[in-house]
Amino acid sequence: MIDPTSDLGTDVTEADAPRCGNCGDPVVEKSTHRAVTWIEDGEVQTRHFCDEACLDGWDDEQ
């Protein structure tokens, strides 16, 4: 997976993009992309979101 927040990730396609943790759509729009990270069992966990609205609508399973 290519990191869509990276300046090098300008060529992110829907196939390479992470899926939104709320709606499941591919996250390809860098200007509205949001991410949440946390440590669980000693490992970094990340959820990506299309935009602020999807982040706000996320039902955090923690």
N, C-alpha and C positions, 0 to 999 in steps of 0.2 A: 504494500500500500504506500502510496506517495502522500507525504504530509501536506495537506492543502493550505496550511498556514505558512509554509515556506515560500520565500521569493523564488526558489528553484522549482516550486510546484506549479508553475504557470501552465503546464501541459496536463493537468489533472483531468482525466476522463471520468465518466460515470462508472466505468468498470473498475478504476483504480481508487476512487474516492471512498472514504468511510461512509457508513450509513448513519443517518440521524437517529439518535437515541430515543426520539419521541415519535416521529412520523415514518421513519424507515427510508426516506428518500436519500439519494446520494448527495453528499455535501460537497458541492463544487464551487459555490460562490464564496470567494475568500472575504469579501467585504462584510458579509453578515454572519460568517462562521463563528460559532462559539464552542468552547470545549470545557469540560469539567474533568479534573484528575484527582485521584486519591490513592492512598496506599491501602491494600487489602492483602492480608497474609504475606506481607513482605514484598508484594509485587505492585507495580504501578498500574492502575486501572484508568481508563479514559473513556469518556462518552463525548461524541461530537454531535453538534446540533446545527440545523440549517440557519437559525437566527434566534434572536432573543425570545420570540413567541414560542418556538419549539422548546427552548430551554425552560421557560416559565411553565410550560405544560407537561414537563417531564415528571413522571411519578418515580421518584428516587427509590430504588429497591433496597437501599441500605437501612 
